[in-house]
Amino acid sequence: MPLRLRSVRLALLSGLLLTVLSGAAPSWAQEGASARPPEITVDPDGTFHIPAMTVPMSNLMSPELKQSLLHDVLMARDPKNTALQPDGSTLLHKLHRDRQDALYPVRKEDTHIAGVHVMVFTPQQGPSARNKNRVLIELHSAGCWTDCAQLGSQPIAYLGKIKVVAVDYHEPQFPTAVGEVESVYKELLKSHKARDIGIYGCSRGGVLVARALAVFQKDKLPRPAAAGLLCASAGGERGDAVYTGSALGNGTMARGGPSVDRDLGDADPNGPLAAPVYAPEVLSKFPPTLLIAGTRGVELSTAAYTHEQMVRLGVESDLHVFEGGRHSFWYDPAPPESKQVYDIIVKFFDRHLGR
């Protein structure tokens, strides 16, 4: 570069730096609106109109979590990757299942409990002495039985050295799914004390956990020792995260209304059985509850709201939010964030079961 041109450029940069430090607007920003960032407009009712923007990956995410998000979002754009294979699995989740099989080998038993189809995951050497009388019930993400029953159960059974019963529930949630979960729970109560049973689920399965707990109350069943609402809440999908999570987590625009409310049959979507978070008399009787969400998950707002309400009512509640985590991000065992989720789940139930 010629010396004179280099000197001119350095002078321009120095002048710009001095202008910024002085607090004055640079000349290009004073001359035209085109040089300024687009404005956000706000309606009288509080609706924000946000211009298009470019959002990079968070610099707080692990490289593995970034790769996992890209894998899931980009693969999901091709319908063949989400189409059901002959065994009910999808190509989208094959990588995650293969990784889990390599990392967390367990015994799998395809069977029935109280006439309900279940998959039982047990450590190869059997449950630990501490967990010989304990059991966890797992409720999978919606429409994801073959993949998600494994993805939500296998690492917990292996790392926790505990038996996990994944329930193959069916839609609609009322009355079908909650009835199937209740039947399994009643049967397990014949061989286990309620204090030795935990229940957890992910996504739609997590919402079903909250609904099942409300039904257990209605039917005067002893409550389980602890519950986990993972990438879920006790109130469906509402709040700001429906929009931010859809765009940044799933790579899609926000859906038209809470999807978890479309499978309720004739049940009131805001009633105490479908949305216990809005029913203090029900929520106040919940067992200690674990909530896990990601900043790119559609569940973040209602998970935070559920935690707020539980704390207000004096219910023991643990909320963990993972930066950059998309909806159900922990199904992929590769990111260190997922391994941290497994550790949190195992320790939470170990702490509360058997009290």
N, C-alpha and C positions, 0 to 999 in steps of 0.2 A: 504494500500500500504506500503511495507517495506520502512523504512527510507532511505536506500541507493538508491533504485530505484527512489524514489521521488526526492532525491537530484540530481541524474543524469539528470532527466527530467528538473528540474528547471535550471540546468546549461546549458543544451542545449537551452532552451527557452531564457535564458539571453544572451547567445552567439549570437543567431539569432537576437535578438532585437538590440544588440550592432552593429552587422554587418549591419542591415538595416539602423540604424541611422547614421552610418559612411558613407553610400553611396556605400559600397562595395557589390558585388553580393555574396549571400550565396553560399556555396560550391556546393550544389545540383544543383544550377542554372548554375554553371561554368562547371559542369561535362558532361552534355548531353543536346542535343536539346529537348529531350522528356520532360524535366522538364520545358521548356519555353512555353509560350502561342503560339499557331499556328500563323504563320505570315500571314498578309494580303498582297496579291500581287496586283500590279497595272499594267495594260497594257499600252502601249504607247498612246492609244487613251483615257486613263483615266478611263477605266472600272476597277472597284474594284472587286476582288475575295475574299469574306469574308468567313472564315471557319464557320462551325456550332457553334452556341453559345447558351447558356441558358439565357433567358431574363425574369427575374421575373416581377411581377406587380410593377408599380411605387409606391414608398412609399409616393408620394404626392396625390394619388387618395384616395377618400373617400372609406370606406368599402362597402358602397352601390353601388358605381360605379364599384368596383371590382366584386361584386356579379352579377351585371347586365351584365358586359362583359362576365363573365363565363356562365351565363344563355343563352345569345344569341349565343355565339360561340359553346358551347357544344350541345345545342338543334338543331342548324342548321346542325349538322353532321348527324342527322337522317332524311331522306327524308320525313317521315310522318309528321314531324313538320313544314315543309315548303310547304306541299301539300295544295291546296286550298280546304276549306270546302264548303258545299253547299251554304253558304251565301257569299263566296268569301274571307273569312278570313283565317288565318292560326293559328295553335296551337302555333307557335313561338311567336306571338304577343298577345296572349290571356291574359297573365299575365299583360302586359302593359295596355291593353284596360280596363281590370277589375279595375286596380288601378286608371286609369283616371276617369272612371265612378264614383268611390267612392269619389275621391277628387274634381272633377270638373264637377258636373252635369250641363248640358245645354239642351236646346231644339234643336232637330235635325229634319230638314225638307228635305226629299228626293224629289227633284223637277228638273225643267229644266229652264235654262236661255238662251234665243236666240237659243232654240233647243238643247242646250248642257246639258247633265246630270250633276247635281251638288248636293252637300250636304251643306245645310246652317246651321251653328251653331250659336245659339243666346243665350245670358244669359237668365236664366229663368225669371228674372224680366225685361227683355228687355235691350237694350244698355243704357249706362249712358247718362245723358243729354248732356255731352260733346261729346259723340260719336253718337248721334242720326242721324247725317248726314254722318257718316263715315262708311267705309266698307273695309275689307281686302280680297284679293284674295289669296287662298292657293293652291299650286301645289304639289301634293304628290310625294313620291318616286315611281320609275318605278315598274310596276307590283304589286302594293301594295295599290290598291284603297280602299278596304273595311277597312283594318287596318290603313293605313297611312293617309288617309284623316282625320280620327278621331285623330290619334296620333299627327298630326301636327297642328290641328285646335282647338280641344276641350279646352286644357288648356289656349290658347291665348284668345279665346272667353270668357271664364269664368273669368280669371284674368284681362283681359283688358276691360271687360264689353263692348264688341264690336261685331258686326256681322262679321262672317268669312264665305266666300263662297269658298268651296273646289271644284275644277273643276276636273271632271272625264275625263281627256284627254286621247287620244289613240295614239298609235304608228302607223306609224313613226312620229317623231317630225316635219319633213318637208314633206309635207305641212300640215298634219293632225292636230297634237297637237298644233302648233303655231296658226293655224287657229281657233281652238276651243277656245283657250285662248283669242284671239283677239275678237272673237264674243261675249264672256262674257263681256270683258272689254268695248266694244262699247255699249252694252246694259246697263251696269251700268253707263256709261257716260250720259245716258238719264235722270237718276234720281239723279246723284251725280256729283259734280264738280271734276275734275281730282285731285285737291289739297286735296280732302277728300278720295282718294282711295290709298291704299297701296297694294303691291303684294310681296309675298314671297313663297319660296318653299325649300324642302329638297332633297338632293342627285340629282337624275335626274330631279326632279321637280325644284330644284334651278338653274340648268343649263338652264332649259326651261324658267325660269324667265328672265335670261339674254338674251336669244334668242327672247323672246317675246318683251322685251324692244327695241331690235334692229329692230324688225318688226314694232312696233308702230312708231318708227322714220321714217322708210321707207315709211309708209303709212300716215305720217304727222298727227298722232293722238297726242293730248296733253299727255305729260308724267305724270305718276302717281306721287304722292308726295314723295314716298320712296319705296325702294325695299330691300328684304332680300335674300341673297344667303347663305343658311344654309347647312353646310356639303357639300358645292358646291362652284362653282366659275363661272367666265364668260369665261372659257376656257377649260372645260372638265377635264380629269384626265391625268396629266403629271407630270414630275419631280420625285424627290427622293421618295416622299410619296407613289407613286404607289407601290413601293417595300416594304417600311417599314410599310405602312398602311395595305397592304394585309396580311403581315405576322403577325404583332402584333395586328391588329384590328380585322381581319376576321379569322385569323388562317389558311390562305391559302397562297399559293405561288402567286406571281404577275401574273396577267392575261396578255394575249397576246395582248397588245394594249389598247388604251382608250375605255372602253366599251360605253361611252356616244356618241362616234362617229359612232356607228354601226346602228343608227336609223335615219340617215339623208337623206336617199333616194339619190337623185342626188346632194344634196347640198355639197358645198366645206367645209370639216371639219375645214379648217383654214380661211374660208371666214368671212366677217363682220357679217353675220346673224347667223352663227353657232358658231363662236368663237369671240365675240366682244372684248375680251381682246387684240386681236392682231390688232384691228382696232381703232386707236386713235380717228379718226373722229367720230366714233360711241360711244366709251366708254366715251369720254369727255362730252357727252350729257346725261349721265345717271343721275338719281336722286340720292339723298343721299342713300348710300347703306350699309347695315349691312352684315358682313361676320362672320360666326361662324364655327370653325373647332376644331378637336381634334388632339392631337399628335399621336394617333394611327389611324387616318383617312386617307384614300387614297386621300382625297381632300386637305390635308394641303398645299402641295406645290403650287398648282394653286390658292388656296384661298389667300395665302400670295402674290403670284405674281399679282393676280388681285388687291389686296389692294395697292401694290407698284405702279402699273400703274395708278390707280385712284388718288393716292396722287400726283404723278408726273404731272397728267393732271389737277389738281385742283378740282377734284370731291370729295365731302365729303364722307369719307369711314370710317367705324368703323370695326375693326377686333378684334375678341375675340377667343383666342386659349385655350382649356381646356386640362390640363395635364391628360394623360391616356384615354381621350375620344376616343372611336372608332367611326366609321362611323355611323351617325344618333343616337348617344348615348342618346340624349335628348328625344327620343321617350318614354323611360322608366321614369316615374315621380318619382321613388323612390330615386335616388341619389340627394344629395343637388346640385350637378353640374347642373342637369336638371332644377331644380327649379330656379337656377340662370339664365339659358338660357331663361326660360319663362319671367323672370323679365326684362332681357335685351331687348327681342323682344317687350314686351308691352311698355316699356319706350321709345324705339327707335321710334316706330310708333306714339305714343302719342306726341312725341316731334316734329315730322315732318308733320303729317297730319293736315290739316286746316290752314297751313301757307298762 
